[in-house]
């Protein structure tokens, strides 16, 4: 998992849609998912990571 900084005042990428299996937000790339995770963490969420789904082949967020 790569680390990077979210530029100040930048909004997270919007998810493409929902995974038909898990119902989680889909992100096209690991970078987009990690940007969304970083944004959510700065706004009070727990620490999040990203993983590639074996069902839809998109990226999702996880707290594990």
Backbone torsions as a table, in degrees:
resi	resn	phi	psi	omega
1	UNK	NA	127.0	-178.7
2	UNK	-85.9	154.4	179.1
3	UNK	-113.9	141.6	176.0
4	UNK	-157.6	167.3	-179.7
5	UNK	-103.9	139.0	176.1
6	UNK	-83.5	123.1	178.8
7	UNK	-57.3	144.8	-178.1
8	UNK	-57.8	136.7	178.2
9	UNK	70.7	6.4	178.8
10	UNK	-80.0	140.6	176.8
11	UNK	-89.9	155.1	-178.0
12	UNK	-73.7	160.9	175.3
13	UNK	-68.6	148.2	177.2
14	UNK	-82.6	140.4	178.2
15	UNK	-65.6	151.6	179.5
16	UNK	-68.3	-48.2	-179.3
17	UNK	-172.6	-163.2	179.4
18	UNK	-106.7	145.4	176.6
19	UNK	-66.4	131.0	-179.6
20	UNK	-68.0	-18.9	-178.7
21	UNK	-94.8	-53.4	-175.3
22	UNK	-92.4	-22.1	-176.6
23	UNK	79.1	6.5	179.5
24	UNK	-82.0	157.8	175.0
25	UNK	-61.5	140.1	178.0
26	UNK	-101.9	135.9	174.0
27	UNK	-121.5	141.0	-174.6
28	UNK	-69.6	-27.7	-176.8
29	UNK	-141.7	163.3	176.2
30	UNK	-62.2	-39.1	-179.6
31	UNK	-60.4	-44.6	178.3
32	UNK	-62.7	-42.7	-179.9
33	UNK	-64.0	-42.1	179.9
34	UNK	-69.7	-33.2	174.5
35	UNK	-63.3	-42.7	178.0
36	UNK	-64.7	-40.8	178.9
37	UNK	-62.6	-46.0	-179.5
38	UNK	-61.6	-42.1	178.3
39	UNK	-62.2	-45.1	-179.8
40	UNK	-66.0	-37.6	178.0
41	UNK	-63.6	-39.8	179.6
42	UNK	-68.5	-19.6	-179.0
43	UNK	-106.0	26.9	170.7
44	UNK	98.9	3.0	179.1
45	UNK	-80.9	165.6	174.4
46	UNK	-70.9	168.3	177.8
47	UNK	-64.0	129.3	-176.3
48	UNK	-121.9	151.4	174.5
49	UNK	-125.1	-178.6	-179.6
50	UNK	-127.8	149.0	175.1
51	UNK	-146.1	153.9	178.2
52	UNK	-89.6	125.7	-177.7
53	UNK	-75.8	134.5	179.0
54	UNK	-80.9	-10.0	179.9
55	UNK	-91.7	-45.9	-176.4
56	UNK	-110.6	-7.4	178.6
57	UNK	63.9	18.3	173.3
58	UNK	-104.7	178.4	-179.3
59	UNK	-101.2	140.6	178.0
60	UNK	-125.4	165.7	175.0
61	UNK	-98.6	147.2	177.7
62	UNK	-142.6	150.2	176.8
63	UNK	-97.6	1.6	-178.5
64	UNK	-94.8	NA	NA
